[in-house]
Amino acid sequence: MLGLDLQKLVHEDMKRPFADYLPGDLITCTVAGRLLHIAIVVPAPVGGTTPWIVHNIGQGPKGENRLFEFPLTGHYRFHPAAAGR
């Protein structure tokens, strides 16, 4: 429907090393040692330097300073220009 091969784009993105976390990035992690989890990176509140995440961990969507609280298993970024748009 979007005209994009997301599997191909994610695979290509995973080949590039990057450590910065920017608003809009997706991260995956493991919660409580066994639960797979996904979140969106958002800017820190005014004055903060560490990006926050928006996620739903069972109590509705929340923005929290928990980016590095759980073991990260993935970090993904969508590049519209690379997708031919």
VEXMIKE-367800 format. One record per residue (C-alpha): residue number from 0; x negated, y negated, z negated; residue in one letter. Coordinates in steps of 0.5 Angstrom, whole numbers, plus 2048, in hexadecimal, padded with zeros to 3 digits. Layout:
N
<NUM <X Y Z> A>
...
This chain:
85
<0 <800 800 800> M>
<1 <7FA 7FB 7FE> L>
<2 <7F6 7FE 804> G>
<3 <7F0 7FF 800> L>
<4 <7ED 805 7FE> D>
<5 <7EC 804 7F6> L>
<6 <7E9 80B 7F5> Q>
<7 <7E3 809 7FA> K>
<8 <7E3 802 7F7> L>
<9 <7E2 804 7F0> V>
<10 <7DD 809 7F2> H>
<11 <7D9 804 7F6> E>
<12 <7DA 7FF 7F0> D>
<13 <7D7 805 7EB> M>
<14 <7D1 805 7EF> K>
<15 <7CF 7FE 7ED> R>
<16 <7CC 7FD 7E6> P>
<17 <7CF 7F7 7E3> F>
<18 <7D0 7F6 7DB> A>
<19 <7D4 7EF 7DB> D>
<20 <7DB 7EF 7D9> Y>
<21 <7DF 7EA 7DD> L>
<22 <7E7 7E9 7DC> P>
<23 <7EB 7EE 7E1> G>
<24 <7E6 7F3 7E0> D>
<25 <7E9 7FA 7DE> L>
<26 <7E5 7FE 7D9> I>
<27 <7E6 805 7D6> T>
<28 <7E5 808 7D0> C>
<29 <7E6 80E 7CB> T>
<30 <7EA 80C 7C5> V>
<31 <7EA 811 7BE> A>
<32 <7E4 815 7C2> G>
<33 <7E9 818 7C7> R>
<34 <7EF 814 7C9> L>
<35 <7ED 810 7D0> L>
<36 <7EF 809 7D0> H>
<37 <7EF 803 7D5> I>
<38 <7EF 7FC 7D4> A>
<39 <7EE 7F5 7D8> I>
<40 <7E8 7F0 7D6> V>
<41 <7EB 7E9 7D5> V>
<42 <7E7 7E3 7D3> P>
<43 <7E6 7E2 7CB> A>
<44 <7EA 7DD 7C8> P>
<45 <7E7 7D6 7C7> V>
<46 <7E0 7D6 7C4> G>
<47 <7DF 7DD 7C5> G>
<48 <7DA 7E0 7C9> T>
<49 <7DB 7E8 7C9> T>
<50 <7E1 7E9 7CE> P>
<51 <7E7 7EC 7CB> W>
<52 <7EC 7F2 7CE> I>
<53 <7F3 7F3 7CF> V>
<54 <7F6 7FA 7CE> H>
<55 <7FB 7FE 7CB> N>
<56 <7F9 802 7C6> I>
<57 <800 804 7C3> G>
<58 <803 7FE 7C1> Q>
<59 <804 7FA 7C7> G>
<60 <7FF 7F6 7CB> P>
<61 <7FA 7F2 7C7> K>
<62 <7F4 7EE 7C8> G>
<63 <7EF 7EF 7C4> E>
<64 <7E7 7EF 7C2> N>
<65 <7E6 7F6 7C3> R>
<66 <7E2 7F7 7CA> L>
<67 <7DC 7FA 7C7> F>
<68 <7E0 7FE 7C1> E>
<69 <7E1 804 7C5> F>
<70 <7DC 808 7C9> P>
<71 <7DC 806 7D0> L>
<72 <7DD 80B 7D5> T>
<73 <7DE 806 7DB> G>
<74 <7DE 7FF 7DE> H>
<75 <7E1 7FD 7E4> Y>
<76 <7E2 7F7 7E8> R>
<77 <7E6 7F5 7EE> F>
<78 <7E3 7F1 7F4> H>
<79 <7E8 7EF 7F9> P>
<80 <7E3 7EC 7FE> A>
<81 <7E0 7F3 7FE> A>
<82 <7E6 7F6 800> A>
<83 <7E7 7F2 806> G>
<84 <7EC 7ED 803> R>
